[in-house]
Amino acid sequence: MDMNRNQYFMAGLVILLMGVQFRMLDSVTLNKECSQFIHSKLNKKDQPASGGPHFAALTTWGQTKAVEQVTELRTIRPPKWLGFALLSVGAVLALHSLAMPKPE
C-alpha cells in the first residue's frame, strides 16, 4: 500500500509535534510501576549492555536485588538532539506532502 499525500502530511505533523514536545521537556519521571517494569527488563544478566552511551546511561540506575525492592522513581533525560531530529524529519515530511499530487 502506497502512502498518499494526506498520510504523509499527518505523519509529518505528528512527528513535528513530538519534536516540539521533546524540545520543551528536560526530563520525565516515571511512576513506581513503570520503574519496576523497566528495571526488570533492562537488568537481565544474559543481555549485554551495548548500544552506546545513552543506553548505558539508562541501565546505570540504582542496582537492587529484586524487582519488588525498587522504590526509587526512574528519571529519563532525552538528549537535546532528539527534539531537533524529530522537528527536522516532521518538517520534511509535511513539506514533501505539499509537493505531492492531490488525491483523486
C-alpha positions in Angstrom: 0.0 0.0 0.0 1.4 3.4 -1.0 1.1 6.3 1.3 -0.8 9.2 -0.2 -0.5 13.0 0.4 -2.8 13.1 3.4 -0.9 10.3 5.2 2.4 11.9 4.6 1.1 15.2 6.0 -0.4 13.6 9.1 2.8 11.6 9.8 4.8 14.8 9.4 2.6 16.8 11.8 2.7 14.0 14.4 6.5 13.8 14.2 6.8 17.6 14.2 4.7 17.9 17.3 6.7 15.1 19.0 9.8 17.1 18.3 8.3 20.2 19.8 7.4 18.2 22.9 10.9 16.8 23.3 12.4 20.3 22.9 10.2 21.6 25.7 10.9 19.0 28.4 14.1 18.4 30.3 13.3 15.1 32.0 10.5 12.6 32.6 10.0 10.9 36.0 8.3 7.5 35.8 5.9 6.2 38.4 6.6 3.2 40.6 5.0 0.6 38.3 6.9 1.8 35.2 10.1 2.0 37.1 9.7 -1.6 38.3 8.9 -2.8 34.7 11.9 -1.1 33.2 14.2 -2.3 36.0 13.0 -5.9 35.3 13.5 -5.7 31.6 16.9 -3.8 31.5 18.7 -5.6 34.3 18.7 -9.1 32.9 22.0 -11.0 33.4 22.0 -12.6 29.9 21.7 -9.3 28.0 24.9 -7.4 27.2 24.7 -3.6 27.9 25.5 -2.4 24.5 24.1 0.3 22.3 26.1 3.4 23.0 26.4 5.9 25.8 22.7 6.7 26.0 21.7 3.1 26.5 24.4 2.7 29.2 23.0 5.8 31.0 19.6 4.2 31.0 20.9 1.0 32.6 23.1 2.5 35.3 20.2 3.3 37.6 20.4 2.1 41.2 21.0 -1.6 41.2 18.8 -3.5 43.6 18.4 -7.2 44.3 14.8 -7.8 43.5 12.2 -6.0 41.4 9.9 -5.7 44.4 12.5 -3.7 46.2 12.6 -0.9 43.6 11.3 2.1 45.4 13.1 5.0 43.7 11.5 6.6 40.7 13.4 6.5 37.4 14.1 9.7 35.6 14.7 9.7 31.8 16.5 12.6 30.3 16.3 12.5 26.5 19.3 14.1 24.6 18.8 17.5 23.1 19.5 16.3 19.5 16.4 14.1 19.6 14.0 17.0 19.6 15.9 18.7 16.7 15.9 15.4 14.7 12.2 14.9 15.1 11.5 18.5 14.2 13.6 18.2 11.0 12.0 14.9 9.9 8.5 16.1 10.6 9.0 19.3 8.7 10.5 17.5 5.7 7.5 15.0 5.6 4.9 17.8 5.9 6.6 19.9 3.1 7.0 16.8 0.9 3.3 16.1 1.2 2.5 19.6 -0.1 4.6 18.9 -3.2 2.8 15.6 -4.0 -0.2 15.5 -6.3 -3.6 15.8 -4.7 -5.5 12.5 -4.2 -8.4 11.8 -6.6 
